[in-house]
Amino acid sequence: MENTSIKNWAEDDRPREKLVAKGAEVLSNSELVAILINNGTTNRSAVDLAKELLSFVDNNLQRLGKLSVKDIVNLKIKGLGPAKAISIAAALELGIRRNMADNKKQVIFSSRDIASYLRAQFQYRKHEVFAVVFLNKANKINHYEIISEGGITGTVADPRIILKKALEHGAVHILLCHNHPSGSLKPSRQDEELTQKIKDAARLFDIKVLDHIIVSEEGFYSFADEGIL
């Protein structure tokens, strides 16, 4: 009878068989990434390539998630070209979207609720992003949309655009949010001025700005919690 135990499979196949036999949760980060890489080179297994890739980010999946396809290819890991880099980037994006989809089902009761939702989206961004969460009367998320990327100014976060979208999605409440890739959670004067501008404009349409959340890898900052909204 043919022996089909995992140890008799080719090294590139072992993480797949281990996943089937024992479940994904028992695999190491390198084994999971190796499955995405699919196969190695003549001299190195997919697990070897995965370990080298992870070594560049100190085995930190958040840092891995910030790498673009181009970033991965530019690491010059032999055997890890564009096709495999695309597979890795796609898998990480699916993880982000799954996390967001789970959180989107929730009713927002506190700044911590929305911060958890936002960090799932923002934690891998290398530049500043401004987004708005549109809520119904019961504070359930109707819609989420990135309004601008690359910086926070009154031009790119135009209150007219935000309110137009709020009306389109039947929002009663809105939450403003942006990230600070630097890690700092302190709002700038510009952040405060823009928040007030949007709040004043929304009031004309009986739409309430519940909060402005700043998120970073260090945590989150809530304008409402700090009493400056």
C-alpha positions as a Python dict, from the first residue, in 0.01 Angstrom:
ca = {
    (1, 'M'): (0, 0, 0),
    (2, 'E'): (135, 345, -94),
    (3, 'N'): (243, 552, 203),
    (4, 'T'): (74, 893, 176),
    (5, 'S'): (188, 1047, 505),
    (6, 'I'): (293, 1411, 494),
    (7, 'K'): (661, 1333, 545),
    (8, 'N'): (668, 1144, 215),
    (9, 'W'): (532, 1436, 14),
    (10, 'A'): (760, 1679, -168),
    (11, 'E'): (860, 1965, 61),
    (12, 'D'): (655, 2220, -134),
    (13, 'D'): (342, 2009, -85),
    (14, 'R'): (374, 1949, 288),
    (15, 'P'): (212, 2274, 412),
    (16, 'R'): (-93, 2201, 196),
    (17, 'E'): (-124, 1849, 329),
    (18, 'K'): (-67, 1967, 683),
    (19, 'L'): (-347, 2220, 641),
    (20, 'V'): (-584, 1952, 514),
    (21, 'A'): (-488, 1707, 789),
    (22, 'K'): (-473, 1941, 1089),
    (23, 'G'): (-634, 2274, 989),
    (24, 'A'): (-494, 2614, 889),
    (25, 'E'): (-460, 2732, 1248),
    (26, 'V'): (-169, 2494, 1319),
    (27, 'L'): (46, 2624, 1033),
    (28, 'S'): (319, 2878, 1093),
    (29, 'N'): (322, 3211, 910),
    (30, 'S'): (591, 3081, 678),
    (31, 'E'): (391, 2767, 597),
    (32, 'L'): (81, 2972, 515),
    (33, 'V'): (279, 3207, 292),
    (34, 'A'): (446, 2904, 130),
    (35, 'I'): (103, 2780, 18),
    (36, 'L'): (49, 3115, -157),
    (37, 'I'): (394, 3095, -317),
    (38, 'N'): (297, 2743, -435),
    (39, 'N'): (639, 2616, -540),
    (40, 'G'): (1002, 2692, -484),
    (41, 'T'): (1311, 2669, -700),
    (42, 'T'): (1543, 2380, -779),
    (43, 'N'): (1741, 2435, -461),
    (44, 'R'): (1490, 2601, -230),
    (45, 'S'): (1142, 2506, -117),
    (46, 'A'): (841, 2737, -105),
    (47, 'V'): (881, 2739, 274),
    (48, 'D'): (1239, 2863, 236),
    (49, 'L'): (1119, 3147, 11),
    (50, 'A'): (843, 3231, 256),
    (51, 'K'): (1088, 3244, 546),
    (52, 'E'): (1316, 3478, 352),
    (53, 'L'): (1024, 3705, 264),
    (54, 'L'): (906, 3716, 624),
    (55, 'S'): (1260, 3788, 745),
    (56, 'F'): (1245, 4119, 557),
    (57, 'V'): (949, 4225, 772),
    (58, 'D'): (1070, 4064, 1097),
    (59, 'N'): (786, 3808, 1070),
    (60, 'N'): (540, 4096, 1117),
    (61, 'L'): (223, 4038, 913),
    (62, 'Q'): (119, 4401, 941),
    (63, 'R'): (444, 4505, 776),
    (64, 'L'): (399, 4234, 515),
    (65, 'G'): (53, 4369, 440),
    (66, 'K'): (202, 4711, 364),
    (67, 'L'): (421, 4573, 87),
    (68, 'S'): (293, 4627, -264),
    (69, 'V'): (351, 4377, -543),
    (70, 'K'): (635, 4599, -663),
    (71, 'D'): (786, 4609, -313),
    (72, 'I'): (787, 4229, -291),
    (73, 'V'): (943, 4188, -634),
    (74, 'N'): (1206, 4451, -553),
    (75, 'L'): (1327, 4240, -259),
    (76, 'K'): (1496, 4029, -529),
    (77, 'I'): (1418, 3695, -367),
    (78, 'K'): (1508, 3436, -629),
    (79, 'G'): (1198, 3238, -720),
    (80, 'L'): (957, 3505, -594),
    (81, 'G'): (847, 3697, -901),
    (82, 'P'): (543, 3908, -994),
    (83, 'A'): (295, 3618, -1020),
    (84, 'K'): (368, 3494, -669),
    (85, 'A'): (381, 3848, -531),
    (86, 'I'): (33, 3908, -676),
    (87, 'S'): (-99, 3594, -503),
    (88, 'I'): (38, 3712, -169),
    (89, 'A'): (-103, 4065, -210),
    (90, 'A'): (-445, 3929, -311),
    (91, 'A'): (-463, 3696, -11),
    (92, 'L'): (-374, 3974, 231),
    (93, 'E'): (-638, 4202, 78),
    (94, 'L'): (-901, 3931, 118),
    (95, 'G'): (-809, 3909, 486),
    (96, 'I'): (-860, 4284, 523),
    (97, 'R'): (-1195, 4271, 348),
    (98, 'R'): (-1313, 3975, 553),
    (99, 'N'): (-1228, 4162, 872),
    (100, 'M'): (-1415, 4469, 750),
    (101, 'A'): (-1717, 4263, 642),
    (102, 'D'): (-1740, 4106, 988),
    (103, 'N'): (-1723, 4443, 1159),
    (104, 'K'): (-1967, 4604, 916),
    (105, 'K'): (-2247, 4384, 1051),
    (106, 'Q'): (-2211, 4550, 1388),
    (107, 'V'): (-2409, 4840, 1524),
    (108, 'I'): (-2172, 5117, 1632),
    (109, 'F'): (-2207, 5191, 2002),
    (110, 'S'): (-1872, 5351, 2081),
    (111, 'S'): (-1554, 5497, 1937),
    (112, 'R'): (-1382, 5164, 2003),
    (113, 'D'): (-1634, 4987, 1776),
    (114, 'I'): (-1561, 5213, 1481),
    (115, 'A'): (-1188, 5220, 1551),
    (116, 'S'): (-1179, 4839, 1521),
    (117, 'Y'): (-1362, 4861, 1190),
    (118, 'L'): (-1130, 5131, 1057),
    (119, 'R'): (-802, 4978, 1167),
    (120, 'A'): (-885, 4668, 965),
    (121, 'Q'): (-878, 4889, 657),
    (122, 'F'): (-615, 5148, 745),
    (123, 'Q'): (-342, 4956, 925),
    (124, 'Y'): (-171, 4855, 601),
    (125, 'R'): (-178, 5198, 436),
    (126, 'K'): (156, 5373, 388),
    (127, 'H'): (-2, 5712, 317),
    (128, 'E'): (-282, 5917, 467),
    (129, 'V'): (-639, 5827, 378),
    (130, 'F'): (-960, 6016, 460),
    (131, 'A'): (-1280, 5813, 472),
    (132, 'V'): (-1639, 5846, 589),
    (133, 'V'): (-1866, 5587, 746),
    (134, 'F'): (-2237, 5647, 679),
    (135, 'L'): (-2479, 5521, 944),
    (136, 'N'): (-2855, 5478, 956),
    (137, 'K'): (-3080, 5586, 1242),
    (138, 'A'): (-2993, 5268, 1436),
    (139, 'N'): (-2619, 5342, 1398),
    (140, 'K'): (-2566, 5046, 1168),
    (141, 'I'): (-2316, 5099, 888),
    (142, 'N'): (-2491, 5166, 556),
    (143, 'H'): (-2183, 5250, 356),
    (144, 'Y'): (-1812, 5314, 387),
    (145, 'E'): (-1608, 5509, 135),
    (146, 'I'): (-1259, 5649, 100),
    (147, 'I'): (-1301, 6013, 1),
    (148, 'S'): (-938, 6098, -62),
    (149, 'E'): (-586, 5960, -37),
    (150, 'G'): (-253, 6127, 20),
    (151, 'G'): (-342, 6409, 256),
    (152, 'I'): (-611, 6588, 453),
    (153, 'T'): (-719, 6928, 323),
    (154, 'G'): (-1048, 7110, 277),
    (155, 'T'): (-1014, 7051, -96),
    (156, 'V'): (-978, 6675, -99),
    (157, 'A'): (-1230, 6624, 183),
    (158, 'D'): (-1493, 6855, 36),
    (159, 'P'): (-1801, 6872, 265),
    (160, 'R'): (-2025, 6897, -44),
    (161, 'I'): (-1902, 6560, -170),
    (162, 'I'): (-1939, 6401, 173),
    (163, 'L'): (-2294, 6530, 221),
    (164, 'K'): (-2398, 6434, -130),
    (165, 'K'): (-2291, 6077, -57),
    (166, 'A'): (-2461, 6089, 284),
    (167, 'L'): (-2791, 6179, 117),
    (168, 'E'): (-2744, 5913, -151),
    (169, 'H'): (-2699, 5645, 116),
    (170, 'G'): (-2975, 5769, 345),
    (171, 'A'): (-2733, 5843, 627),
    (172, 'V'): (-2860, 6004, 946),
    (173, 'H'): (-2520, 6001, 1114),
    (174, 'I'): (-2168, 6008, 973),
    (175, 'L'): (-1827, 5927, 1115),
    (176, 'L'): (-1518, 6096, 978),
    (177, 'C'): (-1194, 5907, 988),
    (178, 'H'): (-836, 5918, 872),
    (179, 'N'): (-510, 5748, 952),
    (180, 'H'): (-170, 5873, 1063),
    (181, 'P'): (90, 5641, 907),
    (182, 'S'): (356, 5809, 1123),
    (183, 'G'): (198, 5652, 1431),
    (184, 'S'): (114, 5982, 1600),
    (185, 'L'): (-243, 6013, 1722),
    (186, 'K'): (-243, 6387, 1791),
    (187, 'P'): (-485, 6578, 1564),
    (188, 'S'): (-347, 6874, 1375),
    (189, 'R'): (-509, 7219, 1367),
    (190, 'Q'): (-609, 7139, 1011),
    (191, 'D'): (-782, 6819, 1130),
    (192, 'E'): (-981, 7019, 1383),
    (193, 'E'): (-1079, 7294, 1138),
    (194, 'L'): (-1191, 7045, 874),
    (195, 'T'): (-1398, 6854, 1130),
    (196, 'Q'): (-1582, 7168, 1235),
    (197, 'K'): (-1641, 7270, 874),
    (198, 'I'): (-1800, 6935, 789),
    (199, 'K'): (-1999, 6933, 1114),
    (200, 'D'): (-2148, 7278, 1041),
    (201, 'A'): (-2238, 7183, 684),
    (202, 'A'): (-2396, 6852, 790),
    (203, 'R'): (-2617, 7026, 1046),
    (204, 'L'): (-2797, 7207, 762),
    (205, 'F'): (-2919, 6867, 638),
    (206, 'D'): (-3005, 6731, 983),
    (207, 'I'): (-2710, 6494, 959),
    (208, 'K'): (-2501, 6456, 1271),
    (209, 'V'): (-2126, 6405, 1274),
    (210, 'L'): (-2086, 6157, 1559),
    (211, 'D'): (-1708, 6149, 1569),
    (212, 'H'): (-1381, 6195, 1389),
    (213, 'I'): (-1149, 5902, 1449),
    (214, 'I'): (-775, 5902, 1387),
    (215, 'V'): (-618, 5558, 1373),
    (216, 'S'): (-259, 5438, 1363),
    (217, 'E'): (-61, 5133, 1466),
    (218, 'E'): (-45, 5289, 1813),
    (219, 'G'): (-422, 5286, 1860),
    (220, 'F'): (-690, 5547, 1796),
    (221, 'Y'): (-795, 5900, 1888),
    (222, 'S'): (-1161, 6001, 1916),
    (223, 'F'): (-1263, 6366, 1885),
    (224, 'A'): (-1589, 6286, 2064),
    (225, 'D'): (-1419, 6105, 2353),
    (226, 'E'): (-1180, 6397, 2395),
    (227, 'G'): (-1466, 6649, 2395),
    (228, 'I'): (-1346, 6852, 2097),
    (229, 'L'): (-1618, 6766, 1846),
}
